[in-house]
Amino acid sequence: MTYPRYTPLALSLPATVPFVGPETQERQRGAAFAARLGANENVFGPSPRAIAAMQAAAVDIWMYGDPENHDLRQALAGFHGVTPENIVVGEGIDSLLGYLVRLMVGPDDAVVTSDGAYPTFNYHVAGFGGVLHKVPYTNDHEDPALLFAKAAEVDAKLVYLANPDNPMGSWHSGADIVAALDALPEGCLLVLDEAYVECAPEGTAAPVAADDPRVIRMRTFSKVYGMAGARVGYGIGAPGLISAFNKVRNHFGMNRAAQAGALAALGDAGWLAHVQGEIAQARTRIADIARDNGLSPLPSAANFVTIDCGGDGAFAKAVLDALIGQGIFVRMPFAAPQNRCIRISCGTRANLDAFAIALPKALAVAKAAAPTES
């Protein structure tokens, strides 16, 4: 009998994915969602200049994209005041995380993250045989001191920290993260995921020198720039590390139209400011809806608001299921105690009107199903 000869590592892994997409859920429920508020996409969309650039590039889509991402790297370098040698471009932060783990992590190598933090990073670590060590959140914030102490304890090669954090929306000042680096152990690389930093207050971005070998910062065009479907992310790091990506990355992985769109989006500061304003208004509206229903919204520096449902994980899951049953796609943290919450992405007025109607009904369903105390 002929059969694939999987590696022992592959055989040991579950056939799961970090997230179940909304399209999968729509197929399962046999209906489209009325409001897509679960994937932290930017419903306000990309810059019109980016759309025009991608449309113009479509005629040349028969060609592969530039494998060096030259023009985009040059523009990003100018935007951040660094050199092109400090920039690597990839198919979203998720892809760059996969390349980084492939470069750094072998079987049984230690990696540190927070329990309940962005799961795609964990997925890559498991896929290359690394061993994940987790620390708890502190007051719904990822805790750099705990992360770095655990990294020293287990001799970690990588430590992951998102600022602002997903799924909680919490954040640290960039200055505090730089100060905490004094405790990062020798030989450990901090993976600083700044996917939501354009949504955050001034001073959230860590003022780390691009040549600092201790840190790689990850950025994306998926969130504020509204191009999640185009898959464009980039890393900022020391030239030696950036160059090492060329050993493992898919050199023709970047879509030609996506490259053009990202380049145009980067140059449209006016649209960026417009979207930042829309996100700020939507966060306020989501928080108001939560309070109107007796729930507690957590402060957020991202394009979503995490809402404390006031119970345990089972109660929050019941609320989430009841929202999905009404056609409102949302997600929730998956580790206790953060799983007492649900997470609502910023949406249009119509999206949030639908959420406002559905939430009290979902709470009623969850409360009716909750076990009563004897």
Contacts in CASP RR format, 6 or more apart in sequence:
PFRMAT RR
TARGET T0000
AUTHOR 0000-0000-0000
METHOD contacts of the structure
MODEL  1
MTYPRYTPLALSLPATVPFVGPETQERQRGAAFAARLGANENVFGPSPRA
IAAMQAAAVDIWMYGDPENHDLRQALAGFHGVTPENIVVGEGIDSLLGYL
VRLMVGPDDAVVTSDGAYPTFNYHVAGFGGVLHKVPYTNDHEDPALLFAK
AAEVDAKLVYLANPDNPMGSWHSGADIVAALDALPEGCLLVLDEAYVECA
PEGTAAPVAADDPRVIRMRTFSKVYGMAGARVGYGIGAPGLISAFNKVRN
HFGMNRAAQAGALAALGDAGWLAHVQGEIAQARTRIADIARDNGLSPLPS
AANFVTIDCGGDGAFAKAVLDALIGQGIFVRMPFAAPQNRCIRISCGTRA
NLDAFAIALPKALAVAKAAAPTES
9 107 0 8 1.000
9 127 0 8 1.000
9 128 0 8 1.000
9 129 0 8 1.000
13 126 0 8 1.000
13 127 0 8 1.000
17 123 0 8 1.000
18 119 0 8 1.000
18 120 0 8 1.000
18 122 0 8 1.000
18 123 0 8 1.000
19 39 0 8 1.000
19 119 0 8 1.000
19 120 0 8 1.000
19 331 0 8 1.000
21 39 0 8 1.000
22 33 0 8 1.000
22 36 0 8 1.000
22 38 0 8 1.000
22 39 0 8 1.000
22 329 0 8 1.000
25 33 0 8 1.000
25 324 0 8 1.000
25 329 0 8 1.000
26 32 0 8 1.000
26 33 0 8 1.000
29 324 0 8 1.000
29 325 0 8 1.000
29 327 0 8 1.000
31 327 0 8 1.000
33 324 0 8 1.000
33 327 0 8 1.000
33 328 0 8 1.000
33 329 0 8 1.000
34 326 0 8 1.000
34 327 0 8 1.000
34 328 0 8 1.000
34 354 0 8 1.000
35 327 0 8 1.000
35 328 0 8 1.000
35 329 0 8 1.000
35 347 0 8 1.000
35 350 0 8 1.000
35 351 0 8 1.000
35 352 0 8 1.000
35 354 0 8 1.000
35 355 0 8 1.000
36 43 0 8 1.000
36 329 0 8 1.000
36 345 0 8 1.000
36 351 0 8 1.000
37 328 0 8 1.000
37 329 0 8 1.000
37 330 0 8 1.000
37 344 0 8 1.000
37 345 0 8 1.000
37 347 0 8 1.000
37 351 0 8 1.000
37 355 0 8 1.000
38 304 0 8 1.000
38 329 0 8 1.000
38 330 0 8 1.000
38 331 0 8 1.000
38 343 0 8 1.000
38 344 0 8 1.000
38 345 0 8 1.000
39 228 0 8 1.000
39 329 0 8 1.000
39 331 0 8 1.000
39 345 0 8 1.000
40 166 0 8 1.000
40 223 0 8 1.000
40 302 0 8 1.000
40 303 0 8 1.000
40 304 0 8 1.000
40 343 0 8 1.000
40 345 0 8 1.000
41 222 0 8 1.000
41 226 0 8 1.000
41 228 0 8 1.000
41 345 0 8 1.000
42 222 0 8 1.000
42 223 0 8 1.000
42 224 0 8 1.000
42 225 0 8 1.000
42 226 0 8 1.000
42 228 0 8 1.000
42 275 0 8 1.000
42 279 0 8 1.000
42 303 0 8 1.000
42 346 0 8 1.000
43 345 0 8 1.000
43 346 0 8 1.000
43 347 0 8 1.000
43 348 0 8 1.000
43 351 0 8 1.000
44 226 0 8 1.000
44 274 0 8 1.000
44 275 0 8 1.000
44 278 0 8 1.000
44 279 0 8 1.000
44 346 0 8 1.000
44 347 0 8 1.000
44 348 0 8 1.000
45 226 0 8 1.000
45 275 0 8 1.000
46 225 0 8 1.000
46 226 0 8 1.000
46 227 0 8 1.000
46 230 0 8 1.000
46 261 0 8 1.000
46 265 0 8 1.000
46 271 0 8 1.000
47 225 0 8 1.000
47 264 0 8 1.000
47 265 0 8 1.000
47 267 0 8 1.000
47 268 0 8 1.000
47 271 0 8 1.000
47 272 0 8 1.000
48 268 0 8 1.000
48 271 0 8 1.000
49 264 0 8 1.000
49 265 0 8 1.000
49 267 0 8 1.000
49 268 0 8 1.000
49 271 0 8 1.000
50 225 0 8 1.000
50 227 0 8 1.000
50 261 0 8 1.000
50 262 0 8 1.000
50 264 0 8 1.000
50 265 0 8 1.000
50 268 0 8 1.000
51 261 0 8 1.000
52 264 0 8 1.000
53 257 0 8 1.000
53 260 0 8 1.000
53 261 0 8 1.000
53 263 0 8 1.000
53 264 0 8 1.000
54 230 0 8 1.000
54 257 0 8 1.000
54 258 0 8 1.000
54 260 0 8 1.000
54 261 0 8 1.000
54 264 0 8 1.000
56 260 0 8 1.000
57 256 0 8 1.000
57 257 0 8 1.000
57 259 0 8 1.000
57 260 0 8 1.000
57 261 0 8 1.000
58 257 0 8 1.000
60 256 0 8 1.000
61 256 0 8 1.000
61 257 0 8 1.000
63 256 0 8 1.000
64 252 0 8 1.000
64 256 0 8 1.000
65 252 0 8 1.000
65 253 0 8 1.000
65 254 0 8 1.000
65 255 0 8 1.000
65 256 0 8 1.000
65 259 0 8 1.000
66 254 0 8 1.000
66 256 0 8 1.000
66 259 0 8 1.000
67 251 0 8 1.000
67 252 0 8 1.000
67 254 0 8 1.000
69 89 0 8 1.000
69 90 0 8 1.000
69 254 0 8 1.000
69 259 0 8 1.000
70 84 0 8 1.000
71 259 0 8 1.000
71 263 0 8 1.000
72 89 0 8 1.000
72 232 0 8 1.000
72 234 0 8 1.000
72 259 0 8 1.000
72 262 0 8 1.000
72 263 0 8 1.000
72 266 0 8 1.000
73 84 0 8 1.000
73 87 0 8 1.000
73 88 0 8 1.000
73 89 0 8 1.000
73 234 0 8 1.000
74 84 0 8 1.000
75 263 0 8 1.000
75 266 0 8 1.000
75 267 0 8 1.000
76 84 0 8 1.000
76 87 0 8 1.000
76 89 0 8 1.000
76 234 0 8 1.000
76 266 0 8 1.000
77 83 0 8 1.000
77 84 0 8 1.000
77 86 0 8 1.000
77 87 0 8 1.000
79 266 0 8 1.000
80 86 0 8 1.000
80 87 0 8 1.000
80 210 0 8 1.000
80 236 0 8 1.000
81 210 0 8 1.000
82 210 0 8 1.000
82 236 0 8 1.000
83 210 0 8 1.000
83 239 0 8 1.000
85 239 0 8 1.000
85 242 0 8 1.000
85 243 0 8 1.000
86 210 0 8 1.000
86 211 0 8 1.000
86 236 0 8 1.000
86 237 0 8 1.000
86 238 0 8 1.000
86 239 0 8 1.000
86 242 0 8 1.000
87 234 0 8 1.000
87 235 0 8 1.000
87 236 0 8 1.000
87 237 0 8 1.000
87 242 0 8 1.000
88 96 0 8 1.000
88 234 0 8 1.000
88 235 0 8 1.000
88 237 0 8 1.000
88 242 0 8 1.000
88 245 0 8 1.000
88 249 0 8 1.000
89 232 0 8 1.000
89 233 0 8 1.000
89 234 0 8 1.000
89 235 0 8 1.000
89 254 0 8 1.000
89 259 0 8 1.000
90 96 0 8 1.000
90 99 0 8 1.000
90 231 0 8 1.000
90 232 0 8 1.000
90 233 0 8 1.000
90 234 0 8 1.000
90 249 0 8 1.000
90 253 0 8 1.000
90 254 0 8 1.000
91 231 0 8 1.000
91 232 0 8 1.000
91 233 0 8 1.000
91 250 0 8 1.000
91 253 0 8 1.000
91 254 0 8 1.000
92 220 0 8 1.000
92 221 0 8 1.000
92 222 0 8 1.000
92 231 0 8 1.000
92 232 0 8 1.000
92 233 0 8 1.000
93 193 0 8 1.000
93 195 0 8 1.000
93 218 0 8 1.000
93 219 0 8 1.000
93 220 0 8 1.000
93 222 0 8 1.000
93 233 0 8 1.000
94 120 0 8 1.000
95 231 0 8 1.000
95 233 0 8 1.000
95 250 0 8 1.000
96 218 0 8 1.000
96 233 0 8 1.000
96 234 0 8 1.000
96 235 0 8 1.000
96 245 0 8 1.000
97 120 0 8 1.000
97 121 0 8 1.000
97 124 0 8 1.000
97 191 0 8 1.000
97 218 0 8 1.000
98 124 0 8 1.000
99 245 0 8 1.000
99 248 0 8 1.000
99 249 0 8 1.000
100 158 0 8 1.000
100 191 0 8 1.000
100 216 0 8 1.000
100 245 0 8 1.000
101 111 0 8 1.000
101 121 0 8 1.000
101 124 0 8 1.000
101 125 0 8 1.000
101 127 0 8 1.000
101 128 0 8 1.000
101 158 0 8 1.000
102 124 0 8 1.000
102 128 0 8 1.000
102 248 0 8 1.000
103 244 0 8 1.000
103 245 0 8 1.000
103 247 0 8 1.000
103 248 0 8 1.000
104 157 0 8 1.000
104 158 0 8 1.000
104 189 0 8 1.000
105 111 0 8 1.000
105 125 0 8 1.000
105 128 0 8 1.000
105 129 0 8 1.000
105 130 0 8 1.000
105 157 0 8 1.000
105 158 0 8 1.000
106 128 0 8 1.000
106 129 0 8 1.000
106 130 0 8 1.000
107 128 0 8 1.000
107 129 0 8 1.000
107 130 0 8 1.000
108 129 0 8 1.000
108 130 0 8 1.000
108 131 0 8 1.000
109 129 0 8 1.000
109 130 0 8 1.000
109 131 0 8 1.000
109 157 0 8 1.000
110 130 0 8 1.000
110 131 0 8 1.000
110 133 0 8 1.000
110 151 0 8 1.000
110 154 0 8 1.000
110 155 0 8 1.000
110 156 0 8 1.000
110 157 0 8 1.000
111 125 0 8 1.000
111 130 0 8 1.000
111 131 0 8 1.000
111 132 0 8 1.000
111 133 0 8 1.000
111 156 0 8 1.000
111 157 0 8 1.000
111 158 0 8 1.000
111 159 0 8 1.000
111 160 0 8 1.000
112 132 0 8 1.000
112 133 0 8 1.000
112 134 0 8 1.000
112 135 0 8 1.000
112 147 0 8 1.000
112 150 0 8 1.000
112 151 0 8 1.000
112 154 0 8 1.000
112 156 0 8 1.000
112 158 0 8 1.000
112 159 0 8 1.000
112 160 0 8 1.000
113 121 0 8 1.000
113 122 0 8 1.000
113 132 0 8 1.000
113 133 0 8 1.000
113 134 0 8 1.000
113 135 0 8 1.000
113 147 0 8 1.000
113 159 0 8 1.000
113 160 0 8 1.000
114 134 0 8 1.000
114 135 0 8 1.000
114 136 0 8 1.000
114 137 0 8 1.000
114 142 0 8 1.000
114 143 0 8 1.000
114 147 0 8 1.000
114 160 0 8 1.000
114 161 0 8 1.000
115 134 0 8 1.000
115 135 0 8 1.000
115 136 0 8 1.000
115 137 0 8 1.000
115 335 0 8 1.000
116 134 0 8 1.000
116 137 0 8 1.000
116 167 0 8 1.000
116 333 0 8 1.000
116 334 0 8 1.000
116 335 0 8 1.000
116 338 0 8 1.000
117 142 0 8 1.000
117 160 0 8 1.000
117 162 0 8 1.000
117 165 0 8 1.000
117 166 0 8 1.000
118 160 0 8 1.000
118 162 0 8 1.000
118 166 0 8 1.000
118 167 0 8 1.000
118 193 0 8 1.000
119 334 0 8 1.000
121 160 0 8 1.000
121 191 0 8 1.000
121 193 0 8 1.000
122 132 0 8 1.000
125 131 0 8 1.000
125 132 0 8 1.000
125 158 0 8 1.000
126 132 0 8 1.000
131 154 0 8 1.000
133 150 0 8 1.000
133 153 0 8 1.000
133 154 0 8 1.000
133 156 0 8 1.000
135 143 0 8 1.000
135 146 0 8 1.000
135 147 0 8 1.000
135 149 0 8 1.000
135 150 0 8 1.000
136 143 0 8 1.000
136 146 0 8 1.000
137 143 0 8 1.000
137 168 0 8 1.000
137 338 0 8 1.000
138 146 0 8 1.000
140 168 0 8 1.000
140 170 0 8 1.000
140 298 0 8 1.000
140 306 0 8 1.000
140 338 0 8 1.000
141 165 0 8 1.000
141 168 0 8 1.000
141 170 0 8 1.000
141 171 0 8 1.000
141 172 0 8 1.000
142 161 0 8 1.000
142 162 0 8 1.000
142 163 0 8 1.000
142 165 0 8 1.000
142 170 0 8 1.000
142 172 0 8 1.000
144 161 0 8 1.000
144 172 0 8 1.000
144 176 0 8 1.000
144 177 0 8 1.000
144 180 0 8 1.000
144 183 0 8 1.000
145 180 0 8 1.000
145 183 0 8 1.000
147 159 0 8 1.000
147 160 0 8 1.000
147 161 0 8 1.000
148 159 0 8 1.000
148 180 0 8 1.000
148 183 0 8 1.000
148 184 0 8 1.000
148 185 0 8 1.000
148 188 0 8 1.000
149 183 0 8 1.000
150 156 0 8 1.000
150 159 0 8 1.000
151 159 0 8 1.000
151 184 0 8 1.000
151 185 0 8 1.000
151 188 0 8 1.000
152 183 0 8 1.000
152 185 0 8 1.000
152 188 0 8 1.000
155 185 0 8 1.000
156 185 0 8 1.000
156 188 0 8 1.000
157 187 0 8 1.000
157 188 0 8 1.000
157 189 0 8 1.000
158 188 0 8 1.000
158 189 0 8 1.000
158 190 0 8 1.000
158 191 0 8 1.000
159 184 0 8 1.000
159 188 0 8 1.000
159 189 0 8 1.000
159 190 0 8 1.000
159 191 0 8 1.000
160 191 0 8 1.000
160 193 0 8 1.000
161 177 0 8 1.000
161 190 0 8 1.000
161 191 0 8 1.000
161 192 0 8 1.000
161 193 0 8 1.000
162 192 0 8 1.000
162 193 0 8 1.000
162 194 0 8 1.000
162 195 0 8 1.000
162 196 0 8 1.000
163 171 0 8 1.000
163 172 0 8 1.000
163 174 0 8 1.000
163 177 0 8 1.000
163 192 0 8 1.000
163 193 0 8 1.000
163 194 0 8 1.000
163 197 0 8 1.000
163 204 0 8 1.000
163 206 0 8 1.000
164 170 0 8 1.000
164 171 0 8 1.000
164 196 0 8 1.000
164 197 0 8 1.000
164 199 0 8 1.000
164 200 0 8 1.000
164 204 0 8 1.000
164 300 0 8 1.000
164 301 0 8 1.000
164 302 0 8 1.000
165 171 0 8 1.000
165 302 0 8 1.000
166 195 0 8 1.000
166 196 0 8 1.000
166 302 0 8 1.000
166 304 0 8 1.000
167 304 0 8 1.000
167 306 0 8 1.000
167 331 0 8 1.000
167 332 0 8 1.000
167 333 0 8 1.000
167 338 0 8 1.000
167 341 0 8 1.000
167 343 0 8 1.000
168 298 0 8 1.000
168 306 0 8 1.000
168 333 0 8 1.000
168 338 0 8 1.000
168 341 0 8 1.000
169 196 0 8 1.000
169 298 0 8 1.000
169 299 0 8 1.000
169 300 0 8 1.000
169 301 0 8 1.000
169 302 0 8 1.000
169 304 0 8 1.000
169 305 0 8 1.000
169 306 0 8 1.000
170 298 0 8 1.000
170 299 0 8 1.000
170 300 0 8 1.000
170 301 0 8 1.000
171 200 0 8 1.000
171 201 0 8 1.000
171 204 0 8 1.000
171 301 0 8 1.000
172 204 0 8 1.000
173 203 0 8 1.000
173 204 0 8 1.000
174 203 0 8 1.000
174 204 0 8 1.000
174 205 0 8 1.000
174 206 0 8 1.000
174 207 0 8 1.000
175 203 0 8 1.000
175 206 0 8 1.000
175 207 0 8 1.000
177 192 0 8 1.000
177 206 0 8 1.000
177 208 0 8 1.000
178 206 0 8 1.000
178 207 0 8 1.000
178 208 0 8 1.000
181 190 0 8 1.000
181 208 0 8 1.000
181 214 0 8 1.000
181 215 0 8 1.000
184 190 0 8 1.000
184 214 0 8 1.000
188 214 0 8 1.000
189 213 0 8 1.000
189 214 0 8 1.000
189 215 0 8 1.000
189 216 0 8 1.000
189 241 0 8 1.000
190 214 0 8 1.000
190 215 0 8 1.000
190 216 0 8 1.000
191 216 0 8 1.000
191 218 0 8 1.000
192 206 0 8 1.000
192 208 0 8 1.000
192 215 0 8 1.000
192 216 0 8 1.000
192 217 0 8 1.000
192 218 0 8 1.000
193 218 0 8 1.000
194 205 0 8 1.000
194 206 0 8 1.000
194 217 0 8 1.000
194 218 0 8 1.000
194 219 0 8 1.000
195 218 0 8 1.000
195 219 0 8 1.000
195 220 0 8 1.000
195 222 0 8 1.000
195 223 0 8 1.000
196 223 0 8 1.000
196 224 0 8 1.000
196 301 0 8 1.000
196 302 0 8 1.000
196 303 0 8 1.000
197 204 0 8 1.000
197 205 0 8 1.000
197 219 0 8 1.000
198 223 0 8 1.000
198 224 0 8 1.000
198 225 0 8 1.000
198 272 0 8 1.000
198 276 0 8 1.000
199 223 0 8 1.000
199 224 0 8 1.000
199 276 0 8 1.000
199 279 0 8 1.000
199 301 0 8 1.000
199 302 0 8 1.000
199 303 0 8 1.000
200 301 0 8 1.000
200 302 0 8 1.000
201 301 0 8 1.000
204 301 0 8 1.000
206 215 0 8 1.000
206 217 0 8 1.000
208 215 0 8 1.000
208 217 0 8 1.000
210 236 0 8 1.000
210 237 0 8 1.000
210 238 0 8 1.000
211 237 0 8 1.000
211 238 0 8 1.000
211 239 0 8 1.000
212 237 0 8 1.000
212 238 0 8 1.000
213 238 0 8 1.000
213 241 0 8 1.000
215 237 0 8 1.000
216 235 0 8 1.000
216 236 0 8 1.000
216 237 0 8 1.000
216 241 0 8 1.000
217 235 0 8 1.000
217 236 0 8 1.000
217 237 0 8 1.000
218 233 0 8 1.000
218 234 0 8 1.000
218 235 0 8 1.000
219 233 0 8 1.000
219 234 0 8 1.000
219 235 0 8 1.000
219 236 0 8 1.000
220 232 0 8 1.000
220 233 0 8 1.000
220 234 0 8 1.000
221 227 0 8 1.000
221 230 0 8 1.000
221 232 0 8 1.000
221 233 0 8 1.000
221 262 0 8 1.000
221 265 0 8 1.000
222 228 0 8 1.000
222 229 0 8 1.000
222 230 0 8 1.000
222 231 0 8 1.000
222 232 0 8 1.000
222 233 0 8 1.000
223 302 0 8 1.000
223 303 0 8 1.000
224 272 0 8 1.000
224 275 0 8 1.000
224 276 0 8 1.000
224 279 0 8 1.000
224 303 0 8 1.000
225 262 0 8 1.000
225 265 0 8 1.000
225 266 0 8 1.000
225 272 0 8 1.000
225 275 0 8 1.000
226 265 0 8 1.000
226 275 0 8 1.000
227 258 0 8 1.000
227 261 0 8 1.000
227 262 0 8 1.000
227 265 0 8 1.000
230 255 0 8 1.000
230 257 0 8 1.000
230 258 0 8 1.000
230 261 0 8 1.000
230 262 0 8 1.000
231 255 0 8 1.000
231 258 0 8 1.000
232 254 0 8 1.000
232 258 0 8 1.000
232 259 0 8 1.000
232 261 0 8 1.000
232 262 0 8 1.000
235 242 0 8 1.000
265 271 0 8 1.000
265 272 0 8 1.000
278 346 0 8 1.000
279 303 0 8 1.000
279 346 0 8 1.000
282 303 0 8 1.000
282 346 0 8 1.000
282 347 0 8 1.000
282 348 0 8 1.000
282 352 0 8 1.000
283 300 0 8 1.000
283 303 0 8 1.000
283 304 0 8 1.000
283 305 0 8 1.000
283 346 0 8 1.000
285 349 0 8 1.000
285 352 0 8 1.000
286 297 0 8 1.000
286 304 0 8 1.000
286 305 0 8 1.000
286 307 0 8 1.000
286 344 0 8 1.000
286 346 0 8 1.000
286 352 0 8 1.000
286 355 0 8 1.000
287 297 0 8 1.000
287 305 0 8 1.000
289 352 0 8 1.000
289 355 0 8 1.000
289 356 0 8 1.000
289 359 0 8 1.000
290 296 0 8 1.000
290 297 0 8 1.000
290 305 0 8 1.000
290 307 0 8 1.000
290 359 0 8 1.000
291 297 0 8 1.000
292 356 0 8 1.000
293 359 0 8 1.000
293 360 0 8 1.000
293 363 0 8 1.000
295 307 0 8 1.000
295 308 0 8 1.000
295 309 0 8 1.000
295 310 0 8 1.000
295 363 0 8 1.000
296 307 0 8 1.000
296 308 0 8 1.000
296 310 0 8 1.000
297 305 0 8 1.000
297 306 0 8 1.000
297 307 0 8 1.000
297 308 0 8 1.000
298 305 0 8 1.000
298 306 0 8 1.000
298 307 0 8 1.000
298 308 0 8 1.000
298 341 0 8 1.000
300 306 0 8 1.000
303 345 0 8 1.000
303 346 0 8 1.000
304 343 0 8 1.000
304 344 0 8 1.000
304 345 0 8 1.000
304 346 0 8 1.000
305 343 0 8 1.000
305 344 0 8 1.000
305 346 0 8 1.000
306 333 0 8 1.000
306 338 0 8 1.000
306 341 0 8 1.000
306 342 0 8 1.000
306 343 0 8 1.000
306 344 0 8 1.000
307 341 0 8 1.000
307 342 0 8 1.000
307 343 0 8 1.000
307 344 0 8 1.000
308 340 0 8 1.000
308 341 0 8 1.000
309 315 0 8 1.000
309 316 0 8 1.000
309 319 0 8 1.000
309 340 0 8 1.000
309 341 0 8 1.000
309 342 0 8 1.000
309 363 0 8 1.000
309 366 0 8 1.000
310 340 0 8 1.000
311 340 0 8 1.000
312 336 0 8 1.000
312 339 0 8 1.000
312 340 0 8 1.000
313 332 0 8 1.000
313 336 0 8 1.000
313 339 0 8 1.000
313 340 0 8 1.000
314 370 0 8 1.000
315 340 0 8 1.000
315 366 0 8 1.000
315 370 0 8 1.000
316 332 0 8 1.000
316 339 0 8 1.000
316 340 0 8 1.000
316 341 0 8 1.000
316 342 0 8 1.000
317 332 0 8 1.000
317 339 0 8 1.000
318 365 0 8 1.000
318 366 0 8 1.000
318 369 0 8 1.000
318 370 0 8 1.000
319 342 0 8 1.000
319 359 0 8 1.000
319 362 0 8 1.000
319 363 0 8 1.000
319 365 0 8 1.000
319 366 0 8 1.000
320 330 0 8 1.000
320 331 0 8 1.000
320 332 0 8 1.000
320 342 0 8 1.000
320 362 0 8 1.000
322 358 0 8 1.000
322 361 0 8 1.000
322 362 0 8 1.000
322 363 0 8 1.000
322 365 0 8 1.000
322 366 0 8 1.000
323 329 0 8 1.000
323 330 0 8 1.000
323 342 0 8 1.000
323 355 0 8 1.000
323 358 0 8 1.000
323 359 0 8 1.000
323 362 0 8 1.000
324 330 0 8 1.000
326 358 0 8 1.000
326 361 0 8 1.000
326 362 0 8 1.000
327 354 0 8 1.000
327 358 0 8 1.000
328 354 0 8 1.000
328 355 0 8 1.000
328 358 0 8 1.000
328 362 0 8 1.000
330 342 0 8 1.000
330 343 0 8 1.000
330 344 0 8 1.000
330 345 0 8 1.000
330 355 0 8 1.000
331 342 0 8 1.000
331 343 0 8 1.000
332 339 0 8 1.000
332 341 0 8 1.000
332 342 0 8 1.000
332 343 0 8 1.000
333 339 0 8 1.000
333 341 0 8 1.000
333 343 0 8 1.000
344 355 0 8 1.000
END
